[in-house]
Amino acid sequence: MREKFITRYRNANKASFWSQVVLVIVMCGVSLLMLLPFLWAFSTSLRLPAESFDLPPSFFPTSWRWDNYAYVFTAFPFLRFFRNSIIVTFFISAFQILFSTMAAFAFAKLRFRGKNLIFVYILSGLMLPYQSYVIAQFFIINKMGIYNTLIALILPYLANPFGIFLLRQHMASIPDSYMEAAIIDGCSKWRIYWNIIVPMSTSSIAVVVFMKFIEQWNNFFAALIYINSEIYYTLPMGMKTLQGFRSAGNLAHILAGVMISLIVPTIVYAWGQKYLLKSVALSGLKS
């Protein structure tokens, strides 16, 4: 009887081992398939211009032209575009998190008259496409005297209804017993917000940061409307400059700029993983 049990246990372990091996192989294959466009873009950024449209296409370039990356920085003020994108994206992300967390805390944990009505009014902003009010926004920005400045790219995006909604839903799921215990200990509402609710909402905060960071990093429409001087161009407008007149630019140079522009989002994702895992563990705590 004991030998049968040991045999079954070993067989089960072997089956589990091989199933894990198959799963890892399948996941590696899917990951490679998803990485192929990025690998092709990287290889194309190192080609000669004449090789960009060869038929049949070759995955690897015949000669590795690293000077394509140098050309991006010498022929265009690419560092300035990069700096402008970092400034705009940083300030928008920081202020959106600050305002969204404060509003979400008020809607989730505080009691005041008209709370639900105000929350529905804020959510109605999600139903309006940006193009429906961009003309009015343009006139307001022009009257304020901030047209053709980085402030024109930052100011309209300091608050976002989606961030408030997502964070409010998460904060509402946090048990009120944490707040009650903090109030008994003499904590103010500000300290409850900053020292209790915000640390327990880092998973949702990280999601909002990632989404808004990528959204603003790739925001071409706002720069197209509010900026007309190259000195204030962000990376999306800089990519348009790389394309040249009627998109006649060198594809290798364009993709070299694209690969450079992917550095910061990649660093943000890599840096935020540990905070996501930590916040998931904290969010599992129950009263």
Rosetta silent file (secondary structure, phi, psi, omega in degrees, C-alpha in Angstrom):
SEQUENCE: MREKFITRYRNANKASFWSQVVLVIVMCGVSLLMLLPFLWAFSTSLRLPAESFDLPPSFFPTSWRWDNYAYVFTAFPFLRFFRNSIIVTFFISAFQILFSTMAAFAFAKLRFRGKNLIFVYILSGLMLPYQSYVIAQFFIINKMGIYNTLIALILPYLANPFGIFLLRQHMASIPDSYMEAAIIDGCSKWRIYWNIIVPMSTSSIAVVVFMKFIEQWNNFFAALIYINSEIYYTLPMGMKTLQGFRSAGNLAHILAGVMISLIVPTIVYAWGQKYLLKSVALSGLKS
SCORE:     score description
SCORE:     0.000 S_00000001
   1 L     0.000  -41.407  179.788    0.000    0.000    0.000 S_00000001
   2 H   -66.388  -39.814  179.939    2.818    2.313    0.876 S_00000001
   3 H   -65.381  -37.920  177.545    4.666    1.528   -2.355 S_00000001
   4 H   -63.779  -41.769  179.729    1.541    2.303   -4.415 S_00000001
   5 H   -63.402  -43.132  179.631    1.152    5.642   -2.643 S_00000001
   6 H   -64.384  -40.700  178.989    4.815    6.538   -3.282 S_00000001
   7 H   -63.252  -44.504  178.650    4.489    5.530   -6.955 S_00000001
   8 H   -63.558  -38.660 -179.852    1.365    7.653   -7.414 S_00000001
   9 H   -64.189  -42.559  178.748    3.057   10.588   -5.670 S_00000001
  10 H   -66.319  -41.313  177.961    6.079   10.349   -7.968 S_00000001
  11 H   -62.567  -40.629  178.463    3.890   10.064  -11.059 S_00000001
  12 H   -64.109  -41.115  178.515    1.902   13.104   -9.953 S_00000001
  13 H   -64.660  -40.004  178.373    5.120   15.074   -9.423 S_00000001
  14 H   -63.903  -43.529  179.404    6.397   14.054  -12.861 S_00000001
  15 H   -63.214  -42.172  178.329    3.110   15.095  -14.510 S_00000001
  16 H   -64.179  -39.771  179.895    3.179   18.406  -12.652 S_00000001
  17 H   -62.776  -48.000 -177.664    6.817   18.967  -13.661 S_00000001
  18 H   -69.541  -32.973  175.879    6.195   18.320  -17.361 S_00000001
  19 H   -65.491  -36.674  176.697    3.049   20.435  -17.354 S_00000001
  20 H   -67.362  -38.542  178.240    5.119   23.294  -15.910 S_00000001
  21 H   -62.145  -46.047  179.366    7.764   22.766  -18.595 S_00000001
  22 H   -62.573  -41.283 -179.822    5.143   22.902  -21.351 S_00000001
  23 H   -62.537  -43.637  179.738    3.603   26.017  -19.791 S_00000001
  24 H   -63.724  -41.573  179.547    6.978   27.780  -19.643 S_00000001
  25 H   -62.959  -43.856  179.531    7.733   26.874  -23.284 S_00000001
  26 H   -63.462  -43.397 -179.827    4.334   28.169  -24.425 S_00000001
  27 H   -65.407  -38.615  177.110    4.741   31.398  -22.439 S_00000001
  28 H   -64.372  -39.604  177.765    8.244   31.939  -23.850 S_00000001
  29 H   -64.111  -43.744  178.868    6.880   31.420  -27.370 S_00000001
  30 H   -65.214  -40.677  178.699    4.042   33.907  -26.823 S_00000001
  31 H   -62.261  -43.390  178.449    6.470   36.425  -25.272 S_00000001
  32 H   -63.057  -39.185  178.723    8.812   36.111  -28.238 S_00000001
  33 H   -62.990  -38.924  178.940    5.893   36.595  -30.619 S_00000001
  34 H   -72.668  -27.192 -179.343    4.912   39.802  -28.792 S_00000001
  35 H   -83.100  -15.124 -175.988    8.515   41.046  -28.816 S_00000001
  36 H   -56.012  -44.004  178.207    8.975   40.518  -32.566 S_00000001
  37 H   -59.993  -39.229  179.262    7.631   43.988  -33.567 S_00000001
  38 H   -68.330  -39.877  178.556   10.031   45.668  -31.121 S_00000001
  39 H   -65.845  -38.341  177.430   12.948   43.534  -32.319 S_00000001
  40 H   -65.968  -41.130  178.334   12.085   44.354  -35.933 S_00000001
  41 H   -63.080  -40.516  179.047   11.910   48.073  -35.111 S_00000001
  42 H   -64.993  -44.509 -179.905   15.300   47.875  -33.379 S_00000001
  43 H   -66.365  -36.690  178.631   16.907   46.019  -36.285 S_00000001
  44 H   -68.309  -31.139  178.869   15.397   48.448  -38.804 S_00000001
  45 L   -67.715  -12.327 -179.770   16.767   51.402  -36.833 S_00000001
  46 L  -108.196   10.465 -177.477   20.263   50.039  -37.586 S_00000001
  47 L   -90.106  168.117  165.086   19.797   49.534  -41.343 S_00000001
  48 L   -75.016  150.436  179.978   20.864   51.531  -44.322 S_00000001
  49 H   -55.150  -35.919 -176.998   18.013   53.625  -45.781 S_00000001
  50 H   -70.627  -19.983 -177.602   17.976   51.480  -48.928 S_00000001
  51 H   -89.092   -7.148 -172.883   17.428   48.300  -46.879 S_00000001
  52 L   -65.614  -30.217 -175.228   14.322   49.525  -45.065 S_00000001
  53 L  -121.512   30.414  177.786   11.908   48.388  -47.801 S_00000001
  54 L   -65.749  142.048  175.332   13.722   45.379  -49.255 S_00000001
  55 L  -125.735  125.284   -5.480   11.528   42.555  -50.576 S_00000001
  56 L   -70.135  147.539 -176.596   11.653   39.947  -49.224 S_00000001
  57 L   -71.309  147.088  174.984   12.575   41.748  -45.988 S_00000001
  58 L  -105.205  138.345 -175.842   15.518   40.522  -43.921 S_00000001
  59 L   -70.969  -37.403 -178.719   15.196   40.502  -40.159 S_00000001
  60 L  -104.213  139.639  178.292   18.839   41.446  -39.522 S_00000001
  61 L   -70.664  152.288  177.997   20.554   44.388  -41.248 S_00000001
  62 L   -72.025  -30.926  174.665   23.521   43.703  -43.518 S_00000001
  63 L  -137.770  137.143 -175.587   25.493   46.423  -41.711 S_00000001
  64 L   -88.260  106.567 -175.372   24.850   47.733  -38.210 S_00000001
  65 L   -98.727   84.437  178.010   24.567   51.523  -38.520 S_00000001
  66 L   -69.592  -16.371  178.862   24.783   52.835  -34.961 S_00000001
  67 H   -69.566  -11.606  173.532   25.313   56.299  -36.411 S_00000001
  68 H   -61.579  -36.273  178.367   21.543   56.388  -37.079 S_00000001
  69 H   -71.311  -38.338  177.167   21.102   57.048  -33.354 S_00000001
  70 H   -64.473  -35.362 -179.966   23.772   59.753  -33.411 S_00000001
  71 H   -62.640  -37.149 -179.369   21.980   61.381  -36.355 S_00000001
  72 H   -59.323  -36.736 -177.255   18.787   61.721  -34.303 S_00000001
  73 H   -86.028  -25.682 -177.757   20.626   63.866  -31.749 S_00000001
  74 H   -89.228  -37.239 -177.005   22.730   65.879  -34.174 S_00000001
  75 H   -83.691  -21.765 -178.556   20.207   66.685  -36.901 S_00000001
  76 L  -133.290  152.135  175.367   17.321   67.474  -34.524 S_00000001
  77 L   -76.809   62.553 -171.758   17.099   68.989  -31.010 S_00000001
  78 H   -66.748  -34.951  178.384   16.029   65.575  -29.747 S_00000001
  79 H   -63.498  -34.665  177.150   17.305   66.132  -26.202 S_00000001
  80 H   -67.580  -43.612  176.293   15.083   69.204  -25.966 S_00000001
  81 H   -58.510  -43.997 -178.964   12.071   67.182  -27.129 S_00000001
  82 H   -61.653  -45.899  179.821   12.990   64.537  -24.563 S_00000001
  83 H   -62.665  -42.965  179.858   13.334   67.110  -21.778 S_00000001
  84 H   -62.751  -41.364  178.572    9.986   68.736  -22.617 S_00000001
  85 H   -63.807  -41.150  179.586    8.218   65.363  -22.558 S_00000001
  86 H   -64.428  -44.114 -179.774    9.728   64.489  -19.175 S_00000001
  87 H   -61.679  -50.333 -177.546    8.716   67.856  -17.678 S_00000001
  88 H   -62.663  -47.173 -176.526    5.155   67.699  -18.992 S_00000001
  89 H   -67.402  -39.474 -179.382    4.608   64.045  -18.097 S_00000001
  90 H   -63.358  -50.562 -176.845    6.136   64.367  -14.620 S_00000001
  91 H   -66.583  -39.128  178.533    4.055   67.356  -13.549 S_00000001
  92 H   -64.516  -46.813 -178.926    0.823   65.946  -15.001 S_00000001
  93 H   -62.860  -43.711 -177.799    1.332   62.551  -13.328 S_00000001
  94 H   -64.490  -48.031 -177.986    2.294   64.083   -9.974 S_00000001
  95 H   -71.559  -34.161  176.939   -0.615   66.526   -9.802 S_00000001
  96 H   -63.682  -41.736  178.434   -3.127   63.991  -11.115 S_00000001
  97 H   -65.349  -43.019 -179.990   -2.166   61.553   -8.361 S_00000001
  98 H   -61.459  -52.546 -177.116   -2.331   64.286   -5.714 S_00000001
  99 H   -69.920  -37.761 -178.438   -5.722   65.636   -6.778 S_00000001
 100 H   -67.768  -42.285  179.524   -7.189   62.222   -7.634 S_00000001
 101 H   -67.040  -39.485  179.109   -6.240   60.648   -4.300 S_00000001
 102 H   -65.862  -44.641  178.995   -7.565   63.623   -2.324 S_00000001
 103 H   -66.638  -41.413 -179.950  -10.867   63.656   -4.224 S_00000001
 104 H   -64.002  -39.417  177.455  -11.188   59.867   -4.045 S_00000001
 105 H   -62.789  -41.861  179.365  -10.594   59.928   -0.280 S_00000001
 106 H   -64.481  -43.466 -178.523  -13.285   62.562    0.161 S_00000001
 107 H   -73.138  -28.146 -175.273  -15.821   60.644   -1.926 S_00000001
 108 H   -89.636  -34.686 -168.818  -14.999   57.256   -0.365 S_00000001
 109 H  -122.260  -14.495 -178.772  -14.534   58.054    3.322 S_00000001
 110 L  -103.309  155.721  179.291  -15.975   61.460    4.166 S_00000001
 111 L  -115.287  124.065  176.581  -19.602   62.428    4.598 S_00000001
 112 L  -155.673  158.059 -174.952  -20.906   65.696    3.179 S_00000001
 113 L   -68.626  135.365  177.817  -24.052   66.915    1.503 S_00000001
 114 L    77.993   16.642 -176.508  -24.348   66.278   -2.226 S_00000001
 115 H   -60.635  -49.074 -177.295  -21.425   63.834   -2.323 S_00000001
 116 H   -66.176  -37.603  179.836  -23.046   61.364   -4.711 S_00000001
 117 H   -65.414  -42.621  178.680  -24.371   64.110   -6.982 S_00000001
 118 H   -65.723  -38.595 -179.643  -20.924   65.717   -7.271 S_00000001
 119 H   -65.072  -41.554  176.475  -19.345   62.328   -7.938 S_00000001
 120 H   -64.093  -38.606  178.367  -21.808   61.623  -10.774 S_00000001
 121 H   -62.463  -41.055  178.110  -21.112   65.089  -12.176 S_00000001
 122 H   -65.940  -41.654  179.947  -17.359   64.354  -12.208 S_00000001
 123 H   -65.013  -25.934  179.032  -17.951   60.982  -13.881 S_00000001
 124 H   -62.732  -20.394  176.343  -19.937   62.691  -16.613 S_00000001
 125 H   -64.643  -23.000  177.381  -16.600   64.072  -17.784 S_00000001
 126 H   -71.367  -19.907 -176.565  -15.739   60.567  -18.977 S_00000001
 127 H   -86.388  -10.846 -176.895  -18.615   60.708  -21.460 S_00000001
 128 L   -97.442  121.277  174.680  -17.324   63.796  -23.266 S_00000001
 129 L   -68.283  147.261 -176.878  -14.733   63.244  -26.003 S_00000001
 130 H   -58.690  -35.244 -177.571  -11.786   65.599  -25.831 S_00000001
 131 H   -66.258  -18.363 -176.946  -12.473   66.907  -29.329 S_00000001
 132 H   -76.288  -21.568 -179.505  -15.886   68.214  -28.236 S_00000001
 133 L  -126.873   10.940 -177.807  -14.462   70.921  -25.963 S_00000001
 134 H   -67.413  -31.085 -179.999  -10.947   71.440  -27.314 S_00000001
 135 H   -67.167  -46.241  177.330  -11.973   74.636  -29.168 S_00000001
 136 H   -62.395  -40.443  178.160  -13.346   76.238  -26.007 S_00000001
 137 H   -63.432  -37.518  178.335  -10.257   75.079  -24.127 S_00000001
 138 H   -62.175  -44.375 -179.964   -8.047   76.605  -26.808 S_00000001
 139 H   -65.386  -38.237  178.623   -9.695   80.025  -26.435 S_00000001
 140 H   -63.801  -46.351 -179.926   -9.383   79.862  -22.640 S_00000001
 141 H   -63.675  -38.685  178.931   -5.684   78.994  -22.837 S_00000001
 142 H   -66.088  -40.735  178.433   -5.132   81.751  -25.388 S_00000001
 143 H   -66.837  -31.554  179.116   -6.911   84.322  -23.182 S_00000001
 144 H   -74.864  -12.067  177.745   -4.787   83.246  -20.204 S_00000001
 145 L    79.530   20.908 -179.081   -1.655   84.052  -22.192 S_00000001
 146 L  -112.018   11.262  176.667   -0.098   80.606  -21.850 S_00000001
 147 L   -63.650  142.880 -179.111   -0.515   79.514  -25.473 S_00000001
 148 L    64.849   38.729  172.110    2.689   78.073  -26.952 S_00000001
 149 L  -136.192  163.581  177.532    4.147   77.228  -23.541 S_00000001
 150 H   -66.409  -25.739  178.564    4.607   73.968  -21.649 S_00000001
 151 H   -62.423  -32.775  178.329    2.017   75.203  -19.130 S_00000001
 152 H   -65.412  -26.322  176.746   -0.601   74.909  -21.883 S_00000001
 153 H   -84.949  -21.998 -175.716    0.202   71.195  -22.095 S_00000001
 154 H   -93.335  -47.750 -170.300    0.152   70.687  -18.319 S_00000001
 155 H   -56.627  -44.542 -177.240   -2.735   72.779  -16.979 S_00000001
 156 H   -68.443  -11.902 -173.842   -5.688   71.065  -18.775 S_00000001
 157 H  -114.773   17.860 -176.854   -4.616   67.617  -17.522 S_00000001
 158 L   -70.929  -21.498  177.124   -3.992   68.265  -13.817 S_00000001
 159 L  -132.766  151.069 -176.659   -7.156   66.373  -12.848 S_00000001
 160 L  -145.036  128.255 -178.661   -8.817   63.368  -14.434 S_00000001
 161 H   -62.520  -35.119 -178.055  -12.242   61.787  -13.757 S_00000001
 162 H   -65.034  -41.685  178.137  -11.025   58.252  -14.455 S_00000001
 163 H   -62.735  -41.076  177.868   -8.299   58.471  -11.822 S_00000001
 164 H   -63.153  -43.994 -179.542  -10.783   59.763   -9.258 S_00000001
 165 H   -62.873  -49.128 -177.026  -13.236   56.977  -10.103 S_00000001
 166 H   -63.029  -44.922 -178.605  -10.671   54.164   -9.961 S_00000001
 167 H   -71.222  -33.916  177.927   -9.104   55.330   -6.704 S_00000001
 168 H   -64.491  -41.273  179.099  -12.481   56.011   -5.117 S_00000001
 169 H   -63.445  -38.950  179.165  -13.613   52.454   -5.859 S_00000001
 170 H   -70.587  -45.085 -178.246  -10.468   51.045   -4.262 S_00000001
 171 H   -65.573  -31.243  178.227  -10.584   53.315   -1.197 S_00000001
 172 H   -66.752  -24.270  179.433  -14.239   52.460   -0.642 S_00000001
 173 L   -82.050  -10.862  177.682  -13.212   48.790   -0.278 S_00000001
 174 L   -75.071  127.723 -177.765  -10.811   49.609    2.600 S_00000001
 175 L   -58.101  140.627  179.117  -12.552   48.774    5.913 S_00000001
 176 L   -69.218  -13.626 -178.792  -13.680   51.791    7.938 S_00000001
 177 H   -62.404  -28.741  176.480  -12.243   50.164   11.059 S_00000001
 178 H   -64.763  -43.657  178.454   -8.805   51.538   10.101 S_00000001
 179 H   -66.440  -41.739 -179.658  -10.180   55.073   10.129 S_00000001
 180 H   -62.358  -42.832  178.082  -12.094   54.498   13.350 S_00000001
 181 H   -64.479  -38.560  179.488   -8.985   53.204   15.105 S_00000001
 182 H   -67.701  -38.220  178.424   -6.969   56.163   13.813 S_00000001
 183 H   -65.360  -40.262  177.159   -9.605   58.644   15.005 S_00000001
 184 H   -61.125  -36.578  179.070   -9.555   57.057   18.468 S_00000001
 185 L   -78.605   -2.460  175.440   -5.768   57.518   18.492 S_00000001
 186 L    93.606   17.434  179.786   -6.246   61.202   17.668 S_00000001
 187 L   -76.129  142.199  173.342   -5.321   61.249   13.998 S_00000001
 188 L   -80.330  167.373  178.850   -6.616   64.084   11.829 S_00000001
 189 H   -62.780  -37.295  178.813   -8.330   63.458    8.505 S_00000001
 190 H   -63.201  -42.069 -179.344   -5.218   64.645    6.679 S_00000001
 191 H   -70.036  -35.278  175.309   -3.027   62.164    8.573 S_00000001
 192 H   -62.102  -43.761  178.505   -5.540   59.349    7.959 S_00000001
 193 H   -62.090  -48.034 -170.784   -5.445   60.173    4.255 S_00000001
 194 H   -79.869  -37.520 -172.751   -1.660   60.420    4.016 S_00000001
 195 H   -99.258  -14.819 -176.885   -0.500   57.691    6.437 S_00000001
 196 H  -119.832  -58.544 -172.489   -3.255   55.071    6.132 S_00000001
 197 H   -70.026  -46.137 -178.432   -5.404   55.351    3.020 S_00000001
 198 L   -62.651  -47.684  177.389   -2.710   56.320    0.487 S_00000001
 199 H   -61.218  -29.641  179.472   -0.257   53.522    1.478 S_00000001
 200 H   -84.169   -3.088 -179.526   -3.077   50.978    1.262 S_00000001
 201 H  -114.847   18.015 -174.556   -4.050   52.247   -2.195 S_00000001
 202 H   -64.373  -28.750  178.471   -0.648   52.049   -3.857 S_00000001
 203 H   -63.898  -48.214  178.358   -1.768   49.334   -6.287 S_00000001
 204 H   -67.719  -36.634  177.869   -4.516   51.535   -7.740 S_00000001
 205 H   -62.579  -42.401  179.171   -2.238   54.579   -7.595 S_00000001
 206 H   -62.446  -40.288  178.356    0.409   52.669   -9.563 S_00000001
 207 H   -61.902  -44.768  179.692   -2.182   51.706  -12.202 S_00000001
 208 H   -64.045  -42.258  179.642   -3.259   55.350  -12.567 S_00000001
 209 H   -59.966  -48.126 -178.126    0.375   56.513  -12.751 S_00000001
 210 H   -62.568  -45.945 -177.572    1.229   54.001  -15.480 S_00000001
 211 H   -64.275  -46.287 -177.535   -1.864   54.733  -17.541 S_00000001
 212 H   -73.186  -32.552  177.059   -1.572   58.510  -17.338 S_00000001
 213 H   -62.612  -49.552 -179.900    2.179   58.471  -17.827 S_00000001
 214 H   -65.266  -38.958  179.998    1.890   56.521  -21.074 S_00000001
 215 H   -61.096  -45.606 -178.216   -1.099   58.606  -22.177 S_00000001
 216 H   -78.381  -30.636  177.197    0.738   61.897  -21.709 S_00000001
 217 H   -63.414  -31.768 -179.337    4.067   60.590  -22.984 S_00000001
 218 L  -102.766   12.898 -174.639    2.327   59.789  -26.291 S_00000001
 219 L   -75.019  101.021  179.053    0.028   62.825  -26.326 S_00000001
 220 L   -91.742  -34.282 -171.768    0.387   64.235  -29.834 S_00000001
 221 H   -64.750  -45.203 -178.181   -2.954   66.007  -30.148 S_00000001
 222 H   -64.208  -42.658  178.602   -2.443   68.537  -27.326 S_00000001
 223 H   -64.943  -34.308  178.905    1.029   69.503  -28.551 S_00000001
 224 H   -66.176  -35.061 -176.272   -0.341   69.893  -32.072 S_00000001
 225 H   -83.171  -42.652 -168.363   -3.067   72.290  -30.867 S_00000001
 226 H  -102.387   -5.889 -177.137   -1.251   74.369  -28.224 S_00000001
 227 L  -124.144  131.866  175.242    2.361   74.452  -29.465 S_00000001
 228 L  -130.431    4.421  176.814    3.694   76.101  -32.618 S_00000001
 229 L  -112.400  134.541 -177.183    7.352   76.666  -31.686 S_00000001
 230 H   -61.977  -24.560 -178.218    9.891   73.875  -32.026 S_00000001
 231 H   -64.715  -23.111 -179.475   11.505   74.883  -28.731 S_00000001
 232 H  -107.490   10.132  179.367    8.438   73.525  -26.870 S_00000001
 233 L   -63.590  141.401  169.867    7.917   70.371  -28.943 S_00000001
 234 L   -96.837  179.655 -175.375    7.473   67.126  -27.052 S_00000001
 235 H   -59.187  -43.218  178.132    8.577   63.732  -28.349 S_00000001
 236 H   -57.830  -40.935  176.609    5.412   62.985  -30.388 S_00000001
 237 H   -70.203  -33.587  176.417    5.828   66.286  -32.249 S_00000001
 238 H   -64.966  -37.312  175.638    9.535   65.592  -32.563 S_00000001
 239 H   -62.261  -36.416  177.018    8.738   62.242  -34.204 S_00000001
 240 H   -64.496  -35.515  176.177    6.614   64.126  -36.709 S_00000001
 241 H   -65.339  -38.769  178.314    9.656   66.279  -37.453 S_00000001
 242 H   -64.006  -32.196 -179.970   11.702   63.140  -38.037 S_00000001
 243 H   -65.421  -28.108  177.586    9.147   61.934  -40.568 S_00000001
 244 L    79.792 -176.317 -178.647    9.866   64.975  -42.709 S_00000001
 245 H   -68.211  126.784 -179.241    7.713   66.572  -45.388 S_00000001
 246 H    54.474   36.165  176.816    4.945   64.203  -46.530 S_00000001
 247 H    55.782   37.519 -178.790    6.482   61.435  -44.382 S_00000001
 248 L   -94.598   13.112 -178.264    9.489   61.233  -46.693 S_00000001
 249 L   -72.197  169.195  179.209   11.973   60.867  -43.834 S_00000001
 250 L   -72.964  122.472 -177.911   14.432   58.031  -43.352 S_00000001
 251 H   -62.600  -35.674  179.163   12.640   55.074  -41.733 S_00000001
 252 H   -63.975  -40.756  178.407   15.813   53.998  -39.924 S_00000001
 253 H   -68.290  -39.015  179.015   16.154   57.434  -38.315 S_00000001
 254 H   -62.138  -47.287 -178.545   12.466   57.490  -37.361 S_00000001
 255 H   -71.074  -27.042  172.695   12.656   54.091  -35.670 S_00000001
 256 H   -63.448  -42.672  175.319   15.894   55.099  -33.935 S_00000001
 257 H   -64.153  -37.907  177.603   13.950   57.977  -32.385 S_00000001
 258 H   -63.175  -44.294 -179.620   11.125   55.603  -31.461 S_00000001
 259 H   -63.933  -37.727  177.124   13.519   53.233  -29.696 S_00000001
 260 H   -66.232  -40.043 -178.926   15.035   56.126  -27.731 S_00000001
 261 H   -67.889  -17.001  179.343   11.568   57.342  -26.737 S_00000001
 262 L   -83.204   -7.610 -175.066   10.783   53.881  -25.289 S_00000001
 263 H   -64.483  -50.185 -175.615   13.569   54.117  -22.698 S_00000001
 264 H   -65.820  -47.396  176.147   11.680   56.161  -20.105 S_00000001
 265 H   -58.661  -35.981  178.365    8.381   54.149  -20.212 S_00000001
 266 H   -64.853  -42.052  178.309   10.404   50.931  -19.894 S_00000001
 267 H   -64.337  -40.370 -179.960   12.219   52.290  -16.816 S_00000001
 268 H   -63.024  -44.076  178.820    8.914   53.395  -15.273 S_00000001
 269 H   -64.688  -43.603 -179.125    7.371   49.934  -15.728 S_00000001
 270 H   -65.216  -39.462 -179.898   10.465   48.178  -14.376 S_00000001
 271 H   -69.024  -34.304 -174.167   10.642   50.515  -11.376 S_00000001
 272 H   -83.027   -8.788 -176.574    6.941   50.179  -10.528 S_00000001
 273 H   -62.659  -44.448 -177.110    6.747   46.388  -10.432 S_00000001
 274 H   -65.183  -33.685  178.096    7.992   46.035   -6.852 S_00000001
 275 H   -71.775  -34.449  175.715    5.477   48.636   -5.651 S_00000001
 276 H   -63.481  -45.616 -179.886    2.654   46.826   -7.421 S_00000001
 277 H   -64.704  -41.881  179.528    3.576   43.529   -5.722 S_00000001
 278 H   -64.500  -41.296 -179.057    3.939   45.221   -2.338 S_00000001
 279 H   -70.011  -32.845  176.579    0.596   46.996   -2.682 S_00000001
 280 H   -63.785  -40.276  177.337   -1.175   43.795   -3.685 S_00000001
 281 H   -64.526  -39.224  179.075    0.051   42.186   -0.452 S_00000001
 282 H   -68.987  -37.158 -178.391   -1.150   45.178    1.575 S_00000001
 283 H   -68.693  -14.318  178.772   -4.536   45.225   -0.160 S_00000001
 284 L   -81.489   -6.030  179.503   -5.115   41.653    0.983 S_00000001
 285 L   -72.302  135.996  178.952   -5.313   42.705    4.633 S_00000001
 286 L  -121.752  155.291  179.207   -8.784   42.482    6.119 S_00000001
 287 L   -78.198    0.000    0.000  -10.195   43.841    9.299 S_00000001
